[in-house]
Amino acid sequence: MEQLAARAKAGCSRSFEAIIEQTKDRLFSFLMQLVSNEQDAEDLAQEAYVKAYQNLRSFDGRARFTTWLYTIAKNTAFTHLRKRRPHSPIEEFEEVLTIAPASLADAEDASSIWAVARQLKPVFFETLWLFYAEGFSLKETATILKSNPITVRVNLHRARGALGKKLDRAGLSPRKNGGML
């Protein structure tokens, strides 16, 4: 991905098209978690790609390209949500995370676990999603959330504990089958 980003930054439009092809499904899924609307998620993904393309010169490589792209996508989504309710603080829009439809429908258990995870505090759900579903590192998750790795680590710990309790109550705990959260 980093090589594609470097070539795109140097002016290769085919490299940027390859980036879009490789990231579009995951980015769309991430945006669906934020806005809970398929059409809005598609529009926001397009807008995020346009912004990324227009600002390629500002990508400095200190973070992975996907981290930079997801940060643009998250900021674009929150700007969109603010425009829908111009007088509401951003924290209110994070509630959207708790009602987003499941995107990991491949496995019934995964779908059930993510449905329960959506009942957690929005920051816990978003941290879990970025770290586990999207596979970002602690540092990358912190960058996307405009936080720091220590806070992300603490939130992951608290989120796993809260999720474990909710899963136990729902009878879905992987611990009962010898698994770990």
Buried (B, 14 or more C-beta within 10 A) or exposed (E): EEEBBBBBBEEEEEBBEBBBEEBBEBBBBBBBBBBBBEEBBBBBBBBBBEBBEEEBEEBEEEBBBBBBBBBBBBBBBBEBBBEEEEEEEEEEBBEBBBEBBBBBEEEEEBBBBBBBBBBBBBBBBBBBBBBBBBEBBBBBBBBBBEBEBEBBBEBBEBBBEBBBEBBEEEEBBEEEEEEEE
